[in-house]
Amino acid sequence: MKILVGYKRVVDYNVRIQVKPDGTGVATDGVKLSVNPFDDIALEEALRLREKGVAEEVLVVGIGPADLTAHLRNGLAMGANRAIHVVTPEAVQPLTAARAFLKLVEKEQPGLVILGKQAIDDDANQTGQMLAALWDRPQATFASKVEIAAGKATVTREVDAGLEVIETELPAVITTDLRLNEPRFIKLPDIMKAKSKPIDTIEFASLGVDTHDQLKTTHYAAPAKRSKGVMVKDAAELVATLKQKGLL
């Protein structure tokens, strides 16, 4: 079986986000960019399944500009067999990304697609669900445990009420939650080996995907600064203050 893993680049989670002065987006010039943490978890799970003998090949797929290649090498250094780089200078919305993944799924015929449940830049949590719908295959989201046997996946999901266990036939789409695993540390020899692993480059336009965005972002703004706290003597003064501010 082949496992396809989505690999998105985002602003590193340790970086303090800054909005551009003109409000057109988030400042990325000179900012550290890293692989989406949930996607590293997805790749780690795919590698563990391969090590168990469930899969024979792990393929990472990234959609982004030309310099995304360095981050795909990171995925290869973790242990992926090969990578596909869909080149586009434009930001891709979830539905467009799902359509692009579908084209690659049709070409590669994976038995399982594993994506991070969401990207930490847009927090959309949509691509996996949209891909499953377009592919017309089952989905299991927010996975905290995955077991594959007899052509089926048993997935423990994290839901509001606790944990839910579902069983689904393969091929399927699984999206990973935070507690599924802890990605492995990449060693220097693995980084050197990754340089010889293949990365197939595909121009986004060649996929024949409709790039018409369904959503338009009008502007970005930083959160308003918090006002100073106010000390009150008792509950009555608290209620009076809230009423004065129009909060009650």
N, C-alpha and C positions, 0 to 999 in steps of 0.2 A: 504494500500500500504506500501511496505517496501522500504526504501532508503538506498543505500549502499554508504559509503563515504570513499575515500582513505585518508590515514593518514600517511604521510612520515616524518621521522626524518632527520633533517639537522643541520649543524652548525648554531648556533644562529645568527640572522641578526646583532646583535650588536658586534659580535666578529670580530676582524681584522684577515683575513685569512692569514695563513702562509704556505708556501710550504715546504715539507720535504727536508732536506739537500741533499738527494740522488735524488730528483726530481721525486719520484715514486707516489706522491699524495699530498693531503692536510693534514696537521698535525691536528689530532683530539684528541691526548692524553692530558687529562687535560683541554680540551676545552668544553665550555658549548654547549650542544646540545638541540635543541628545535623542536617542531613540525613546519613543513613548514607553514609560515603565510597564504598562499593561501588555505591550507587544513583546517586551523581553520575557515576560511571564509566559506568554503564548508560545514563544520559541522554545523556552526551557521545557515546557510540557511536551511539545512535539519531539524534542530530543530525547526525553525520557521514554516516550512511547517507542521511539526507534530503538533505544537501548534494550527495551523489553522484548524486542522482536516483533512488535505490532506493525511497524512500518519499515520500509527499506530506504526511503528518501525523504528528506526535509528540504522544502523549497521556500525561501523568503522572497517576498515581493514588496517593493517600495515604489511609491508614486511621488515624484518630486523633481526638483531641478538637477542639473548635472553634478553638483557637488554632493548629492545624496549618496554617491558611490562609496564614500568613506564610511558611512554609517552601515551600508549593506555589508561592507567588509567586516564590520563588527559582528554582524549576524553570522557570517561565514566562520569567523574566529570562534564564536560560541560553539559551532559544530554543524551548521547547516551545510548541505551538500552543494547547493548552488543558489544563485540569486537571479531575480529578474528586476531590472530597473526600468520602470515606465517613466520616460522623461517628459516633464512639462514644467515650464517656469511659473505657471499659474497655480494658485491655491485651489484645491479640489474639494468640493462639498461632498457630504456622505453619499448621496444618491449617485453622483457621478463616479465616486470611488467604487461603489458597489457594482455599477455597470461595467467598470474597467476590470474588477476582479472576476466578474462573470465571464468576460471574454477569455481571461487567462484560465479560468476553471474549465471552460469548454475545450481549451487547447491542451491543458496538462492532465485533465481527468483525475484529480486527486480523490482519495477516498475520504479525506477529512480536511476541512478548512478551520483553522484556529486563528481568531483575531482577539486583540485586547478589547475588553468590554467598551472602552471609550478612550479617546485621546485627551490628554490633559490640557490641550490648547482650546479646543472648542467644546469639550465635554458633551458632545452630541449623543453618544451612545445609540447610534443608528445604523452604521455601516453593516454590521453583522446581521441584523434583522432584515435589512433591505436586501442583502445578498441572498439570504435564505429564501426570501419571497420571490426574487427574480429567478433563482435557480430551481425553485419549486422543490426544495429539500427541507428536511426537519432542521430545527435549531434548538440549541440548549445554551441559554445565556447565563452570565454571572456564575460560572463554574468554579467551585472550590475543590472539586475532586473529579477526576475522569478515569474511567476504566473501560477498556475496549476488549471485547471477546465475542466470538461467534458472529461477526459482522454487525455487532450492535455496540452502542456506547451507553454506558450507565454514568450519568452525570449528577453530582450533588450540587444543587444551586443554592446560592445565598439569597433569600427573599426576606421581606419585612418581618414575617412572622417567625423566621428561623431558617431551617434548612429544608429543602425539597429535593427528593431523588426522583429522577425521570430516566426512562430508557428510550432510546431512539435508534432507528435503523441508520446505516451508513449508505451512501455519503451523507454528511451533515455539516452544519456550521456550529462551532462552539465558540463562545466568547468567554474570556478568562477574567476572574475576579482576583483581588489582591492576595487572598490567602491560599491560592491554588498551589504555589510553590515559591521558592526563592531562586532567582536566576544564578547560574554558576559564575564563578570568577574566571575571567579570560586570562590565560597564561601567555607569556611571550612566545613560546614555540607555536601555540595555536594561531597567534597573530601572523607569524611568518608563513605558516601553512596556508592561511586564508588568502595570501597574495596569489597563489596558484589556482585557486578555485574559480570556476567560471561565473561571470556576471553577464547575462544577456541583456542588451539594451534595446528597448522598444520605444519608438516615438508614440506619444499618446494619440496623436491624430491617426496613426495607422490602425488603431483598435476599432475605429468606426463608432466611437461612443459619442452620444449627444452631450456636448459640454455646456449646454444652456443651463445656467444656474436657476434653481427654483426660488432661491432666497437672495435678497440684496441687503447688504449691511450698509446702513446710511452713515453711521459714524460710531466712533469709539470714544469712551470717556472713562477716566480714572474714577474709582469710588470716592464719594465725598468724604472729606476728613471728618472724623468724629469730633463732636463738640465736647467741651470739658464737662465732667460730671458735676452734679449739684447735690449738696448735702441737705437733707431734710430732717426735721426734728422728730416727726412721727408720721403715722399713716395718713392722718387728715391732711397734713401739709403736702404729702406725696400726691394724694388725690387732687388737691387744689392745683398743684403744679402741672399735673398731667392734663387737667381740664383747661388750664391757661394755654397750654401748648396745642390744644385741639386733639389730644390723643385719647381723650375719654369723652 
